[in-house]
């Protein structure tokens, strides 16, 4: 919003870093990571989703291929999408969840069901997570 009386009487320009430090501006931390390999698994075994490539990032990194590390305290949106393919007969249920600092986040589990050989689908999840720097 432009207010003419402010523009004519005083200079109200403030550096973005000053606004961010005061909490008046939300600092942007983000990361876009993906994997170019085929990851496979077996029934009843827990696997981490790996990432071997980076699109772009600021304040968010991948450590050891599967751990997202944050450099600032805050509330983050974690969005993850994978494509799964059933390679054997029958129905497969894939359960995904968020794990924060090595501990499963309660109520974060979501299921994907594939029905039959060759069936494939996208598994997409969206979490809001409160985190401290280094989480």
C-alpha positions, 0 to 999 in steps of 0.5 A: 500500500502506498501512502502519499503523506509518508512518502512526502514527509520522511524517509522510511526505508529500512534494510531487509536484514534489519526487518528480518532480524526484528521478526517483521519479515519472514526469512526465506529458507528453502531447498529443492532436492531430488534423486536420479537413481532407482531406489528399491525396498523390501516388505516390512523394512524401513528405508530413508528417501535418498537425494543425490542432486540439488536444484537450489537451496538457501538455509536448507541442505541435505546431509548423508543423502537423506537428512534435511538440515536447517540452519535457522529456527522456524516453522518449515513446510516439508513437501516430498513427492516420490513415484512408486512402482509395484514390481511383483504381483499382489497389493503393496502398501507403502507407509511414509512418515516424517522422522525428525532428529531420528524420532518418528513424528507422531501422526505423520504417517500416510499410506499409498496402495499399489494394486498389481504388477506394474501399478505406479503412483505418486506419493506426495506429503506435506508437513509443517514442522517446527525446528531449531537450527541444526535439526 
